[in-house]
Amino acid sequence: MSDQPPPIPPNVTPAGWFPDPLGRHEHRYFNGASWTSDVSDGGQRMIDPLGTLPGYQNSGTSASNGLATAALTCGIIGTLIAWIPFLVVIGIALGVLALVFGIKGLRRSRSVGRGRGPAIAGIATGTSALLLAIIGVILSVVVFRAVADFAEPGPHDANVASCTLDGRIATVNGTLTNESGTVRDYSLFVTVDKDVDVFTIDAVAPGETVQWSATIRNRAAPDECRATVVVQGPFPFGIEMDPIES
């Protein structure tokens, strides 16, 4: 490797600003005889602290245009997760970063001659991530509402009327009254000695009282039949969940 940066091509103006042959900045000033430490990035002029030390111009695409690679990486990951409920926030952030890095990487590719393809791909995938984020936002709202309906069943009254034991089998009877102003679906968790029976009651009209019955097979015969009932709203998308403490 030469101890000096490559000479400027003979068919250009002997002195002036040119793409940095060392690959560290967008432009470097050639004084007509040699490269100088005067450099420029994004129109801002500065002094390269490394001077004209060689050894950086052939470090590869990622090193010479890391912005383009970062744009593509952010865009791909953003596209994969932007449609997923709640992860959409990360997807939006990655989509924006992909666009920013892609635009800057595309500008840099004009001076270093590398990274144009990844920069354009980063802009494309970043745009896709932001479009898919629309679906992600909609799905997030739908999931949030379903979980909220499960966690908050509305005004109601649930009572255990009787609990009888037959060995390890407990039979529990009770009532549930819908005290809200709308038709409600409920999920009931009836517990005897830490063993639980889970079932649903659908379409209970406002003010209506319905009877329910649960049969619980206990792992060990309880000393006494003492039952508790927890009422939640409908299971989100029919997926059974544990009760959510209010």
ABEGO torsion letter per residue (X at the ends): XBABBBBBBAABBABEBBBBAAGABABBBBAGABBBABBBBGGBBBBBAAEABBGAAAAEAAAABAAAAAAAAAAAAAAAAAABBGAAAAAAAAAAAAAAAAAAAAAAAAAAGBGAAAAAAAAAAAAAAAAAAAAAAAAAAAAAAAAAAAABAEBBBBBBABBBBBEABBBBBBBBBBABABBBBBBBBBBBGGBBBBBBBBGBBBGBBBBBBBBBBBABBBABBBBBBBBBBBBBGGBBBBBBBX
